[in-house]
């Protein structure tokens, strides 16, 4: 499989995402449902803490990917849904290092929403991975 970032400039680099990702010769695609900050029983973790919820949602995403034999490096698209855009943007530098270390610089969309399925959730992360 081959991946190529497609960008119109460089402004997106400060946010560690690509405007487009071209994938060639992929054998499979995994579409991941939105991941949030919950434990294996579905109990909310870290209410009110954007950074902790962001990390837990990524932990859960990595577990889903692992069960498919994939890693964050295989992710080509991340969609972020948040109830607090300023808190999300403040957390991005901390989380961005984790994604960068994993070799993950996907096409991304950030959406500010009135609320998620549970009122204590601050962020939900949806992913597409290829291999």
C-alpha positions, 0 to 999 in steps of 0.5 A: 500500500502507498499513501501520499499527502496532498496539500495546497500549502503548508498551513495545515502542518502546524495542526499535524493533518493533511488536506488529502490522502491518496491511497494506492494498492490498499488491500483493505479498509477499516471504518471505525465508529466514533471513539470516546472516553469510556472504559470497556463497560462503557462508563465515562472516564475523565469527565470535564478533562479534554486532554484525558478524554482525548487520550482515552478516545485515542487509546480506544481507537488504538485497541479497535485498530489493533484487533484489526491488525492495524495501528495509528500509522494506518489511519488515513482519516480522523474526524473530530467531534467536540463540544468545546473547540477552544479546549480541543485546540489547546489539547492539540499540541499535546495530542499531536505529539502522540499522533506524530510519533505514531506516524499518523498525519491523516486527512481530518475534519474538526466539528464543533457540536452542541453535544455528543451522545452523553453530556459528559463526553467532550470529544469523539474521534472517528477514523478510517484506516487502510492497509 
